[in-house]
Amino acid sequence: MSDKVVKRPFVNNNCIGCGACIQVAPNYFDYNKEYLSEAKKCETYNEQDVNNAISVCPVDAISWI
Ligand code: SF4
């Protein structure tokens, strides 16, 4: 289907586990075993929700890939 979002969010090593992205976009981010954020594997991502998570991250750890 052509309306599928092919890019996905990625959390890099800068993450300090503050939880802000998980609060604003719980569908797409969750804590991993190290209590740091990890992007969930989803079929599609709501661009605005992920962009909100990107904008609240204090260490710029989230990006689209
Ligand atoms: S907002 Fe940034 S630093 Fe905070 S948990 Fe999410 S990725 Fe990590």
Backbone and ligand atoms as CSV (ligand in chain L), in Angstrom:
chain,resi,resn,atom,element,x,y,z
A,1,MET,N,N,0.835,-1.204,0.000
A,1,MET,CA,C,0.000,0.000,0.000
A,1,MET,C,C,0.870,1.255,0.000
A,2,SER,N,N,0.489,2.219,-0.730
A,2,SER,CA,C,1.364,3.356,-0.940
A,2,SER,C,C,1.378,4.318,0.243
A,3,ASP,N,N,0.374,4.251,1.128
A,3,ASP,CA,C,0.363,5.210,2.231
A,3,ASP,C,C,1.152,4.717,3.436
A,4,LYS,N,N,1.834,3.603,3.311
A,4,LYS,CA,C,2.639,3.106,4.419
A,4,LYS,C,C,3.866,3.979,4.620
A,5,VAL,N,N,4.163,4.247,5.882
A,5,VAL,CA,C,5.369,5.006,6.197
A,5,VAL,C,C,6.522,4.016,6.243
A,6,VAL,N,N,7.514,4.209,5.396
A,6,VAL,CA,C,8.606,3.243,5.352
A,6,VAL,C,C,9.730,3.598,6.319
A,7,LYS,N,N,9.851,4.885,6.645
A,7,LYS,CA,C,10.893,5.243,7.599
A,7,LYS,C,C,10.427,4.879,9.005
A,8,ARG,N,N,11.402,4.724,9.894
A,8,ARG,CA,C,11.047,4.365,11.264
A,8,ARG,C,C,11.958,5.117,12.235
A,9,PRO,N,N,11.488,5.273,13.492
A,9,PRO,CA,C,12.321,5.985,14.456
A,9,PRO,C,C,13.417,5.080,15.020
A,10,PHE,N,N,14.513,5.713,15.374
A,10,PHE,CA,C,15.650,4.995,15.949
A,10,PHE,C,C,16.154,5.778,17.151
A,11,VAL,N,N,16.458,5.088,18.235
A,11,VAL,CA,C,17.006,5.729,19.433
A,11,VAL,C,C,18.488,5.388,19.524
A,12,ASN,N,N,19.325,6.405,19.555
A,12,ASN,CA,C,20.767,6.140,19.598
A,12,ASN,C,C,21.296,6.111,21.044
A,13,ASN,N,N,22.607,5.963,21.166
A,13,ASN,CA,C,23.239,5.766,22.473
A,13,ASN,C,C,23.207,6.991,23.371
A,14,ASN,N,N,22.761,8.120,22.851
A,14,ASN,CA,C,22.672,9.316,23.697
A,14,ASN,C,C,21.562,9.207,24.729
A,15,CYS,N,N,20.643,8.290,24.543
A,15,CYS,CA,C,19.476,8.194,25.426
A,15,CYS,C,C,19.897,8.067,26.886
A,16,ILE,N,N,19.244,8.878,27.733
A,16,ILE,CA,C,19.536,8.825,29.170
A,16,ILE,C,C,18.367,8.226,29.962
A,17,GLY,N,N,17.353,7.746,29.235
A,17,GLY,CA,C,16.242,7.076,29.894
A,17,GLY,C,C,15.309,7.984,30.644
A,18,CYS,N,N,15.177,9.224,30.196
A,18,CYS,CA,C,14.324,10.174,30.927
A,18,CYS,C,C,12.841,9.831,30.800
A,19,GLY,N,N,12.476,9.108,29.764
A,19,GLY,CA,C,11.090,8.654,29.608
A,19,GLY,C,C,10.162,9.608,28.884
A,20,ALA,N,N,10.677,10.755,28.469
A,20,ALA,CA,C,9.807,11.750,27.831
A,20,ALA,C,C,9.178,11.211,26.546
A,21,CYS,N,N,9.975,10.550,25.726
A,21,CYS,CA,C,9.430,10.035,24.455
A,21,CYS,C,C,8.377,8.965,24.715
A,22,ILE,N,N,8.573,8.193,25.767
A,22,ILE,CA,C,7.620,7.124,26.084
A,22,ILE,C,C,6.302,7.722,26.573
A,23,GLN,N,N,6.399,8.873,27.235
A,23,GLN,CA,C,5.183,9.559,27.685
A,23,GLN,C,C,4.395,10.143,26.527
A,24,VAL,N,N,5.074,10.750,25.570
A,24,VAL,CA,C,4.348,11.417,24.495
A,24,VAL,C,C,3.974,10.458,23.365
A,25,ALA,N,N,4.707,9.374,23.204
A,25,ALA,CA,C,4.398,8.432,22.122
A,25,ALA,C,C,4.541,6.989,22.610
A,26,PRO,N,N,3.684,6.589,23.557
A,26,PRO,CA,C,3.815,5.241,24.132
A,26,PRO,C,C,3.564,4.115,23.126
A,27,ASN,N,N,2.929,4.431,22.019
A,27,ASN,CA,C,2.720,3.394,20.999
A,27,ASN,C,C,4.015,3.004,20.306
A,28,TYR,N,N,4.978,3.900,20.358
A,28,TYR,CA,C,6.173,3.692,19.532
A,28,TYR,C,C,7.459,3.552,20.310
A,29,PHE,N,N,7.431,3.899,21.592
A,29,PHE,CA,C,8.658,3.823,22.389
A,29,PHE,C,C,8.377,3.122,23.709
A,30,ASP,N,N,9.365,2.356,24.167
A,30,ASP,CA,C,9.237,1.701,25.458
A,30,ASP,C,C,10.632,1.500,26.049
A,31,TYR,N,N,10.689,1.219,27.349
A,31,TYR,CA,C,11.978,0.966,27.976
A,31,TYR,C,C,12.499,-0.405,27.572
A,32,ASN,N,N,13.808,-0.490,27.379
A,32,ASN,CA,C,14.422,-1.796,27.163
A,32,ASN,C,C,14.985,-2.296,28.501
A,33,LYS,N,N,15.751,-3.362,28.439
A,33,LYS,CA,C,16.264,-3.986,29.671
A,33,LYS,C,C,17.191,-3.054,30.446
A,34,GLU,N,N,17.845,-2.167,29.731
A,34,GLU,CA,C,18.770,-1.216,30.388
A,34,GLU,C,C,18.042,0.022,30.891
A,35,TYR,N,N,16.714,0.002,30.808
A,35,TYR,CA,C,15.903,1.144,31.212
A,35,TYR,C,C,16.191,2.375,30.359
A,36,LEU,N,N,16.503,2.124,29.112
A,36,LEU,CA,C,16.653,3.192,28.127
A,36,LEU,C,C,15.542,3.006,27.098
A,37,SER,N,N,15.277,4.058,26.356
A,37,SER,CA,C,14.192,3.972,25.387
A,37,SER,C,C,14.604,3.194,24.145
A,38,GLU,N,N,13.631,2.498,23.607
A,38,GLU,CA,C,13.837,1.751,22.382
A,38,GLU,C,C,12.597,1.937,21.513
A,39,ALA,N,N,12.787,2.133,20.233
A,39,ALA,CA,C,11.651,2.262,19.331
A,39,ALA,C,C,11.017,0.888,19.126
A,40,LYS,N,N,9.697,0.833,19.249
A,40,LYS,CA,C,8.993,-0.420,19.004
A,40,LYS,C,C,8.959,-0.701,17.510
A,41,LYS,N,N,8.893,-1.966,17.175
A,41,LYS,CA,C,8.760,-2.337,15.764
A,41,LYS,C,C,7.283,-2.299,15.393
A,42,CYS,N,N,6.944,-1.394,14.510
A,42,CYS,CA,C,5.555,-1.226,14.091
A,42,CYS,C,C,5.455,-1.281,12.581
A,43,GLU,N,N,4.277,-1.619,12.112
A,43,GLU,CA,C,4.019,-1.603,10.665
A,43,GLU,C,C,4.125,-0.191,10.120
A,44,THR,N,N,3.507,0.720,10.848
A,44,THR,CA,C,3.537,2.122,10.433
A,44,THR,C,C,3.720,2.993,11.676
A,45,TYR,N,N,4.148,4.207,11.444
A,45,TYR,CA,C,4.339,5.152,12.543
A,45,TYR,C,C,3.608,6.446,12.221
A,46,ASN,N,N,2.920,6.997,13.175
A,46,ASN,CA,C,2.310,8.302,13.000
A,46,ASN,C,C,3.427,9.345,13.059
A,47,GLU,N,N,3.595,10.050,11.959
A,47,GLU,CA,C,4.728,10.961,11.840
A,47,GLU,C,C,4.709,12.038,12.922
A,48,GLN,N,N,3.527,12.575,13.200
A,48,GLN,CA,C,3.430,13.650,14.192
A,48,GLN,C,C,3.794,13.150,15.589
A,49,ASP,N,N,3.324,11.949,15.932
A,49,ASP,CA,C,3.637,11.394,17.250
A,49,ASP,C,C,5.144,11.206,17.423
A,50,VAL,N,N,5.774,10.666,16.392
A,50,VAL,CA,C,7.223,10.449,16.483
A,50,VAL,C,C,7.955,11.788,16.510
A,51,ASN,N,N,7.489,12.731,15.703
A,51,ASN,CA,C,8.128,14.054,15.718
A,51,ASN,C,C,7.981,14.723,17.080
A,52,ASN,N,N,6.849,14.503,17.732
A,52,ASN,CA,C,6.680,15.034,19.086
A,52,ASN,C,C,7.722,14.426,20.030
A,53,ALA,N,N,7.924,13.117,19.907
A,53,ALA,CA,C,8.919,12.446,20.743
A,53,ALA,C,C,10.308,12.991,20.455
A,54,ILE,N,N,10.611,13.205,19.184
A,54,ILE,CA,C,11.907,13.767,18.807
A,54,ILE,C,C,12.084,15.141,19.457
A,55,SER,N,N,11.033,15.935,19.449
A,55,SER,CA,C,11.172,17.307,19.940
A,55,SER,C,C,11.268,17.383,21.462
A,56,VAL,N,N,10.733,16.396,22.190
A,56,VAL,CA,C,10.843,16.451,23.656
A,56,VAL,C,C,12.115,15.803,24.182
A,57,CYS,N,N,12.813,15.062,23.342
A,57,CYS,CA,C,14.031,14.384,23.822
A,57,CYS,C,C,15.100,15.423,24.155
A,58,PRO,N,N,15.594,15.425,25.400
A,58,PRO,CA,C,16.555,16.458,25.813
A,58,PRO,C,C,17.961,16.246,25.251
A,59,VAL,N,N,18.233,15.070,24.706
A,59,VAL,CA,C,19.597,14.800,24.236
A,59,VAL,C,C,19.648,14.436,22.745
A,60,ASP,N,N,18.565,14.740,22.033
A,60,ASP,CA,C,18.512,14.485,20.586
A,60,ASP,C,C,18.882,13.041,20.239
A,61,ALA,N,N,18.302,12.108,20.971
A,61,ALA,CA,C,18.658,10.715,20.755
A,61,ALA,C,C,17.795,10.020,19.709
A,62,ILE,N,N,16.712,10.678,19.300
A,62,ILE,CA,C,15.768,10.019,18.384
A,62,ILE,C,C,15.882,10.627,17.000
A,63,SER,N,N,15.901,9.764,16.008
A,63,SER,CA,C,15.886,10.263,14.637
A,63,SER,C,C,15.121,9.288,13.760
A,64,TRP,N,N,14.714,9.749,12.606
A,64,TRP,CA,C,14.099,8.874,11.603
A,64,TRP,C,C,15.198,8.200,10.822
A,65,ILE,N,N,15.000,6.923,10.517
A,65,ILE,CA,C,15.960,6.236,9.638
A,65,ILE,C,C,15.210,5.564,8.507
L,1,SF4,S1,S,13.242,11.329,25.411
L,1,SF4,FE1,FE,15.307,10.874,24.641
L,1,SF4,S2,S,16.580,10.600,26.483
L,1,SF4,FE2,FE,14.429,10.484,27.110
L,1,SF4,S3,S,13.975,8.275,27.103
L,1,SF4,FE3,FE,13.367,9.114,25.089
L,1,SF4,S4,S,15.165,8.818,23.765
L,1,SF4,FE4,FE,15.839,8.586,25.892
